[in-house]
Amino acid sequence: MEDIDAVQSLAALAHGMRLRLFRALVVAGPAGLIPGALAEQLEVASNTLSFHLKELSHAGLVTQERQGRNLIYRASFETMNELLAYLTQNCCEGSACETTETDACRRC
């Protein structure tokens, strides 16, 4: 992950509603959620939800897939793990860290 990608991802998550939205999609896992379910779960208007989903999508943190008449939104676990790896790349002053590759979130 490049610096600019990390900045874009962090900027997208630096809003309370977008952070809640992303976390809800992480909890939903690979099945994802439709906008109506997200709006109901987060108690947010659909136009507001749409704006925040667009911001997360532009940052690469959320993907969407059309299934018939529905859009399914999913967290991009790959991008999330790349961001976590970027943030911890030089941790522990160059010493071996206590965490391992298996600590990264994997798709269920």
PEBELVEN-V106803 format. One record per residue. N is the residue number from 0. RES is the residue in one small letter. PHI is phi in radians with two decimals (none if undefined). Layout:
N_RES_PHI ; N_RES_PHI
This chain:
0_m_none ; 1_e_-1.50 ; 2_d_-0.92 ; 3_i_-1.10 ; 4_d_-1.19 ; 5_a_-1.13 ; 6_v_-1.08 ; 7_q_-1.11 ; 8_s_-1.14 ; 9_l_-1.15 ; 10_a_-1.10 ; 11_a_-1.13 ; 12_l_-1.45 ; 13_a_-1.46 ; 14_h_-2.26 ; 15_g_-0.95 ; 16_m_-1.18 ; 17_r_-1.17 ; 18_l_-1.12 ; 19_r_-1.09 ; 20_l_-1.10 ; 21_f_-1.08 ; 22_r_-1.11 ; 23_a_-1.11 ; 24_l_-1.24 ; 25_v_-1.12 ; 26_v_-1.10 ; 27_a_-1.14 ; 28_g_1.24 ; 29_p_-1.11 ; 30_a_-1.17 ; 31_g_1.20 ; 32_l_-2.49 ; 33_i_-1.52 ; 34_p_-0.97 ; 35_g_-1.05 ; 36_a_-1.16 ; 37_l_-1.13 ; 38_a_-1.06 ; 39_e_-1.18 ; 40_q_-1.11 ; 41_l_-1.65 ; 42_e_0.93 ; 43_v_-2.33 ; 44_a_-1.14 ; 45_s_-1.11 ; 46_n_-1.20 ; 47_t_-1.19 ; 48_l_-1.03 ; 49_s_-1.03 ; 50_f_-1.04 ; 51_h_-1.24 ; 52_l_-1.09 ; 53_k_-1.09 ; 54_e_-1.11 ; 55_l_-1.17 ; 56_s_-1.13 ; 57_h_-1.08 ; 58_a_-1.44 ; 59_g_1.41 ; 60_l_-1.53 ; 61_v_-2.35 ; 62_t_-2.03 ; 63_q_-2.31 ; 64_e_-2.42 ; 65_r_-1.51 ; 66_q_-2.21 ; 67_g_1.14 ; 68_r_-1.55 ; 69_n_-1.76 ; 70_l_-1.77 ; 71_i_-1.89 ; 72_y_-1.81 ; 73_r_-2.35 ; 74_a_-1.23 ; 75_s_-1.55 ; 76_f_-1.14 ; 77_e_-1.09 ; 78_t_-1.14 ; 79_m_-1.06 ; 80_n_-1.19 ; 81_e_-1.11 ; 82_l_-1.13 ; 83_l_-1.08 ; 84_a_-1.13 ; 85_y_-1.08 ; 86_l_-1.20 ; 87_t_-1.90 ; 88_q_-0.96 ; 89_n_-2.02 ; 90_c_-1.31 ; 91_c_1.07 ; 92_e_0.90 ; 93_g_1.51 ; 94_s_-1.40 ; 95_a_-1.12 ; 96_c_-1.48 ; 97_e_-1.29 ; 98_t_-1.46 ; 99_t_-2.19 ; 100_e_-1.01 ; 101_t_-1.24 ; 102_d_-1.29 ; 103_a_-1.18 ; 104_c_-1.27 ; 105_r_-2.01 ; 106_r_-1.10 ; 107_c_-1.17
